[in-house]
Amino acid sequence: MIKDIRTFKDLELACSQQHKAIYEVFQEREARLSEISVAEVREKVKKSLDAMKEAIKKGSNTREKSISRQCGDDCVQLSERYKKRPAIFGRTYEKITTYALATIEENLRMGKIVACPTAGSCGIVPSVLVAISEEYEFDEDTQINALITAGAIATIISYKVALAGAVAGCQAECGVASAMSAGALTQMFGGTVNQIMHSIALTLKNILGLTCDPVAGLVEIPCVKRNPFLAIHSVTGYELAISGIKSKIPIDEVVDAMMQIGELMSPTLKESSQAGLAKTKTAIKIENELKEKYGVK
């Protein structure tokens, strides 16, 4: 038996040795480390799940803007358009995209959200998990199992790469959130441990290099709209993996690549707002207007 789980290879081995799913291995690991029962672990996860649903509910029904006035009404605008003309990809797509916007907009209003793994990527996992659960009528236990699986994915990645845009760019925030979502979704639909591993690898490797270049240093542009994009990205990872399609590069090596790319990425593209979108002509104009409005020198 392995002593601890630090890599995805360790996790897959532990699942094989114990004949258990990822969520079973990790909820027992968390119970042991926290010196609480598995039931208490699952109750904590339920509270996070409930908070996600509440953020979606609140965010879906308000046009309140952020303090900067740059963002805040995209969710309602998208919802109203869907009422007039349904999305090409159907009702589930509509829910995922609006739920992602609802959640991240709650974050910029300083509402209560679950950082999964970060505040700037908080709309990705909840939007997919909640929307799919509603459309396919997954029960609460199945949702909790999926969320524990997502947590396991983030935990293992974090052992090698800090989940922060300032360290490795947005690949370490929205990219990791998308991978978490893909793995959680694969768990929900009964995928094997191996299929979950491939869903994570396929999703993460196809978002490598994503920069963190927020306009005016705020978690708004492009962060808000990035959440629905990456939520849908995660569904593609699930669809491929559950069909038996495999990543030629193992997930641990994908994480190694993400770490290397983060190290090679210019500091100007890692949450410093010194390059990229943050220094386009329009972004500079927005930044100057906000500085003038709030008296920032």
C-alpha positions in Angstrom: 0.0 0.0 0.0 1.3 3.5 -0.8 1.8 5.8 2.2 0.4 8.9 0.6 -1.0 10.2 -2.7 1.1 12.9 -4.3 0.6 12.1 -8.0 -2.1 10.8 -10.3 -0.1 7.6 -10.7 -0.3 7.2 -6.9 -4.0 7.9 -7.0 -4.7 5.4 -9.7 -2.6 2.8 -7.9 -4.5 3.4 -4.6 -7.8 3.0 -6.4 -6.7 -0.2 -7.9 -5.2 -1.7 -4.7 -8.3 -0.8 -2.7 -10.9 -1.5 -5.4 -12.4 1.9 -4.8 -13.4 5.0 -6.7 -11.3 8.3 -6.5 -13.9 9.9 -4.3 -13.9 6.9 -1.9 -10.1 7.0 -1.6 -10.0 10.7 -1.1 -12.8 11.1 1.4 -11.2 8.4 3.6 -7.8 10.2 3.2 -9.4 13.5 4.2 -11.1 11.9 7.2 -7.8 10.5 8.4 -5.9 13.7 7.9 -8.6 15.8 9.5 -9.3 13.3 12.3 -13.0 13.3 11.5 -15.5 10.7 10.1 -16.2 10.2 6.4 -19.7 11.3 7.1 -18.4 14.6 8.4 -16.2 15.0 5.3 -19.2 14.5 3.1 -21.2 17.0 5.1 -18.6 19.6 4.6 -18.6 18.9 0.9 -22.4 19.2 0.9 -22.1 22.7 2.4 -19.9 23.7 -0.5 -22.3 22.2 -2.9 -25.2 24.1 -1.3 -23.2 27.3 -1.5 -22.5 26.7 -5.2 -26.2 26.3 -5.9 -27.1 29.5 -3.9 -24.5 31.5 -5.8 -26.1 30.3 -9.1 -29.5 31.2 -7.8 -28.5 34.7 -6.7 -26.4 35.5 -9.6 -29.0 34.4 -12.1 -31.5 37.0 -11.0 -29.6 40.3 -10.7 -28.1 42.9 -13.0 -26.1 44.5 -10.2 -22.7 45.7 -11.6 -19.4 45.3 -9.9 -17.8 48.4 -8.2 -15.9 49.1 -11.4 -19.2 49.0 -13.4 -17.4 46.9 -16.1 -19.2 43.6 -15.5 -22.3 42.2 -13.8 -25.2 41.8 -16.2 -24.0 39.2 -18.7 -25.9 36.3 -17.1 -29.3 38.0 -17.3 -28.6 39.2 -20.8 -27.7 35.7 -21.9 -30.7 34.2 -20.2 -33.1 36.7 -21.9 -31.6 35.8 -25.3 -32.1 32.1 -24.7 -35.8 32.8 -24.0 -36.1 34.3 -27.4 -33.9 32.0 -29.3 -32.6 28.7 -27.8 -28.9 27.8 -27.9 -27.7 25.7 -30.8 -26.5 23.0 -28.4 -29.7 22.9 -26.4 -30.9 23.3 -22.8 -27.9 21.8 -21.0 -25.6 24.2 -22.8 -27.8 27.1 -21.9 -27.7 26.2 -18.2 -23.9 25.6 -18.1 -23.1 29.0 -19.7 -25.6 31.0 -17.7 -24.7 29.2 -14.4 -21.0 29.9 -15.0 -21.7 33.6 -15.5 -24.1 33.7 -12.6 -21.4 32.4 -10.2 -18.4 34.4 -11.4 -20.6 37.6 -11.4 -21.5 36.8 -7.8 -17.8 36.8 -7.0 -17.2 40.2 -8.5 -20.1 41.6 -6.5 -18.3 40.2 -3.4 -21.1 37.6 -2.9 -20.5 34.2 -1.4 -18.9 31.7 -3.7 -16.8 28.5 -3.5 -13.3 29.0 -4.8 -12.8 25.9 -6.9 -9.9 26.1 -7.1 -9.8 29.9 -7.1 -12.3 32.8 -7.0 -11.4 33.8 -10.6 -12.4 30.3 -11.8 -15.3 29.8 -9.4 -18.0 29.4 -12.1 -16.6 26.4 -14.0 -17.1 23.4 -11.7 -20.4 24.6 -10.2 -22.0 25.4 -13.6 -21.2 21.9 -15.0 -22.0 19.9 -11.9 -25.3 21.7 -11.1 -26.5 22.0 -14.7 -25.8 18.3 -15.5 -27.3 17.1 -12.2 -30.5 19.0 -13.0 -30.8 17.8 -16.5 -29.9 14.2 -15.8 -31.5 14.1 -12.3 -28.4 13.0 -10.4 -29.0 12.7 -6.7 -27.2 14.5 -4.0 -24.8 11.7 -3.2 -23.7 11.5 -6.8 -23.1 15.2 -6.8 -21.0 15.0 -3.6 -19.0 12.1 -5.1 -18.3 14.3 -8.1 -17.2 17.3 -6.1 -14.9 15.2 -4.0 -13.4 13.9 -7.2 -12.9 17.5 -8.4 -11.2 18.3 -5.1 -8.8 15.4 -5.4 -7.8 16.5 -8.9 -7.0 20.1 -7.6 -5.1 18.7 -4.6 -2.8 16.6 -6.6 -2.1 19.3 -9.2 -1.3 21.7 -6.4 1.5 19.6 -5.0 3.5 20.5 -8.1 2.0 23.9 -9.2 0.5 26.6 -7.1 -3.0 27.2 -8.2 -2.6 30.9 -8.8 -2.4 33.1 -11.9 0.5 35.0 -10.3 2.5 31.8 -10.3 1.6 30.0 -13.5 -0.9 32.0 -15.4 -4.6 31.3 -15.8 -3.8 27.7 -16.9 -3.4 27.1 -13.2 -6.7 28.7 -12.4 -9.4 28.3 -15.1 -7.4 25.6 -16.8 -7.3 23.5 -13.6 -10.9 24.2 -12.9 -11.8 22.9 -16.3 -9.8 19.7 -15.6 -11.6 19.4 -12.3 -14.9 19.7 -14.0 -14.1 17.2 -16.6 -13.1 14.6 -14.0 -16.1 15.3 -11.9 -18.4 14.9 -14.9 -16.8 11.6 -15.9 -17.3 10.4 -12.3 -21.0 11.4 -12.4 -21.6 9.3 -15.5 -19.9 6.3 -14.1 -16.6 6.5 -15.9 -13.7 4.3 -14.7 -10.7 5.7 -12.8 -8.7 5.4 -16.0 -11.3 7.4 -18.0 -11.3 10.1 -15.4 -7.5 10.3 -15.7 -7.7 10.8 -19.4 -10.6 13.3 -19.1 -8.3 15.4 -16.9 -5.3 15.1 -19.2 -7.2 15.8 -22.4 -8.8 18.9 -20.8 -5.7 20.3 -19.2 -3.3 19.8 -22.0 -5.5 21.6 -24.4 -5.5 24.8 -22.3 -1.7 24.9 -21.5 -0.2 28.4 -21.8 -3.3 30.4 -20.9 -2.1 33.7 -19.5 -3.4 35.8 -16.7 -3.7 39.3 -18.0 -6.6 41.0 -16.2 -7.6 44.5 -17.3 -6.8 47.1 -14.6 -5.8 44.3 -12.3 -9.4 43.3 -11.6 -10.8 39.8 -11.7 -13.3 40.9 -14.4 -12.0 41.2 -17.9 -11.4 38.6 -19.3 -12.1 36.4 -16.3 -15.9 36.6 -16.3 -16.4 35.4 -19.8 -13.5 32.9 -19.5 -15.6 30.9 -17.1 -18.4 29.8 -19.5 -15.8 29.1 -22.2 -13.8 26.8 -20.0 -16.9 25.1 -18.5 -17.9 24.0 -22.0 -14.2 23.0 -22.7 -14.5 20.6 -19.8 -17.5 18.8 -21.3 -15.5 18.1 -24.4 -12.8 16.5 -22.2 -15.5 14.3 -20.7 -17.1 13.3 -24.0 -13.8 12.2 -25.5 -12.6 10.3 -22.4 -15.9 8.5 -21.8 -15.8 7.3 -25.4 -12.5 5.6 -24.8 -10.3 8.3 -26.4 -7.0 8.6 -24.5 -4.4 11.3 -24.0 -1.1 10.2 -25.4 0.6 12.2 -22.7 -0.2 10.9 -19.1 -1.8 13.4 -16.8 1.3 13.6 -14.4 3.4 14.7 -17.4 0.8 17.2 -18.5 1.1 18.7 -15.0 4.9 18.8 -15.4 4.4 20.6 -18.7 2.1 23.1 -17.0 4.7 23.7 -14.3 7.4 24.3 -16.9 5.3 26.6 -19.0 4.4 28.6 -15.9 8.1 29.0 -15.1 8.9 30.1 -18.7 5.9 32.5 -18.8 6.9 36.1 -18.6 6.0 37.7 -15.2 4.2 40.4 -17.2 1.6 37.7 -18.1 1.1 36.3 -14.6 -1.6 38.5 -12.9 0.6 41.6 -13.0 -1.5 43.3 -15.7 1.6 44.5 -17.5 1.1 42.9 -20.9 -1.4 41.0 -23.1 -5.1 42.1 -22.9 -4.3 44.3 -20.0 -2.2 46.6 -22.2 -4.3 46.9 -25.2 -5.5 50.4 -26.1 -9.0 49.8 -24.8 -7.7 48.2 -21.6 -5.4 51.2 -20.9 -8.3 53.5 -21.4 -10.5 51.6 -19.0 -7.6 51.5 -16.4 -7.1 55.3 -16.7 -10.8 56.0 -16.3 -11.0 53.9 -13.2 -7.9 55.5 -11.7 -9.4 58.9 -12.3 -12.8 57.9 -11.0 -11.4 56.5 -7.7 -8.5 58.9 -7.3 -5.8 56.3 -7.8 -2.4 57.6 -8.9 
